[in-house]
Amino acid sequence: MGMKDQFQDKAEELANKAKEKAGQGRDEARERGQERGQERGQERGQQRDEASERMQREEDRMDQDYDV
């Protein structure tokens, strides 16, 4: 094998490693994004639950006021 071939092989090896690392980085970023999305969805669900509970308490108070 000549020097040119050695350099080409090394360049291809490094390029492949770079592509693998980039793919891993994208996968990790995608996973983090999904986790954050799930967390935000849970937070929104909790906020909706709290809001609906508040509304229900207010309606119950109004009903009690008019029942008297």
Rosetta constraint file for C-alpha pairs under 8 A:
AtomPair CA 1 CA 5 HARMONIC 6.14 0.50
AtomPair CA 1 CA 6 HARMONIC 6.91 0.50
AtomPair CA 2 CA 6 HARMONIC 6.42 0.50
AtomPair CA 3 CA 7 HARMONIC 6.20 0.50
AtomPair CA 4 CA 8 HARMONIC 6.16 0.50
AtomPair CA 5 CA 9 HARMONIC 6.03 0.50
AtomPair CA 6 CA 10 HARMONIC 6.15 0.50
AtomPair CA 7 CA 11 HARMONIC 6.02 0.50
AtomPair CA 8 CA 12 HARMONIC 6.12 0.50
AtomPair CA 9 CA 13 HARMONIC 6.08 0.50
AtomPair CA 10 CA 14 HARMONIC 6.14 0.50
AtomPair CA 11 CA 15 HARMONIC 6.09 0.50
AtomPair CA 12 CA 16 HARMONIC 6.12 0.50
AtomPair CA 13 CA 17 HARMONIC 6.25 0.50
AtomPair CA 14 CA 18 HARMONIC 6.14 0.50
AtomPair CA 15 CA 19 HARMONIC 6.25 0.50
AtomPair CA 16 CA 20 HARMONIC 6.23 0.50
AtomPair CA 17 CA 21 HARMONIC 6.19 0.50
AtomPair CA 18 CA 22 HARMONIC 6.11 0.50
AtomPair CA 19 CA 23 HARMONIC 6.12 0.50
AtomPair CA 20 CA 24 HARMONIC 6.19 0.50
AtomPair CA 21 CA 25 HARMONIC 6.14 0.50
AtomPair CA 22 CA 26 HARMONIC 6.23 0.50
AtomPair CA 23 CA 27 HARMONIC 6.19 0.50
AtomPair CA 24 CA 28 HARMONIC 6.12 0.50
AtomPair CA 25 CA 29 HARMONIC 6.08 0.50
AtomPair CA 26 CA 30 HARMONIC 6.03 0.50
AtomPair CA 27 CA 31 HARMONIC 6.20 0.50
AtomPair CA 28 CA 32 HARMONIC 6.19 0.50
AtomPair CA 29 CA 33 HARMONIC 6.10 0.50
AtomPair CA 30 CA 34 HARMONIC 6.21 0.50
AtomPair CA 31 CA 35 HARMONIC 6.20 0.50
AtomPair CA 32 CA 36 HARMONIC 6.16 0.50
AtomPair CA 33 CA 37 HARMONIC 6.06 0.50
AtomPair CA 34 CA 38 HARMONIC 6.18 0.50
AtomPair CA 35 CA 39 HARMONIC 6.21 0.50
AtomPair CA 36 CA 40 HARMONIC 6.09 0.50
AtomPair CA 37 CA 41 HARMONIC 6.08 0.50
AtomPair CA 38 CA 42 HARMONIC 6.21 0.50
AtomPair CA 39 CA 43 HARMONIC 6.21 0.50
AtomPair CA 40 CA 44 HARMONIC 6.09 0.50
AtomPair CA 41 CA 45 HARMONIC 6.14 0.50
AtomPair CA 42 CA 46 HARMONIC 6.20 0.50
AtomPair CA 43 CA 47 HARMONIC 6.17 0.50
AtomPair CA 44 CA 48 HARMONIC 6.13 0.50
AtomPair CA 45 CA 49 HARMONIC 6.17 0.50
AtomPair CA 46 CA 50 HARMONIC 6.15 0.50
AtomPair CA 47 CA 51 HARMONIC 6.09 0.50
AtomPair CA 48 CA 52 HARMONIC 6.05 0.50
AtomPair CA 49 CA 53 HARMONIC 6.09 0.50
AtomPair CA 50 CA 54 HARMONIC 6.18 0.50
AtomPair CA 51 CA 55 HARMONIC 6.18 0.50
AtomPair CA 52 CA 56 HARMONIC 6.07 0.50
AtomPair CA 53 CA 57 HARMONIC 6.23 0.50
AtomPair CA 54 CA 58 HARMONIC 6.23 0.50
AtomPair CA 55 CA 59 HARMONIC 6.13 0.50
AtomPair CA 56 CA 60 HARMONIC 6.09 0.50
AtomPair CA 57 CA 61 HARMONIC 6.18 0.50
AtomPair CA 58 CA 62 HARMONIC 6.22 0.50
AtomPair CA 59 CA 63 HARMONIC 6.10 0.50
AtomPair CA 60 CA 64 HARMONIC 6.17 0.50
AtomPair CA 61 CA 65 HARMONIC 6.18 0.50
AtomPair CA 62 CA 66 HARMONIC 6.35 0.50
AtomPair CA 63 CA 67 HARMONIC 6.02 0.50
AtomPair CA 64 CA 68 HARMONIC 6.49 0.50
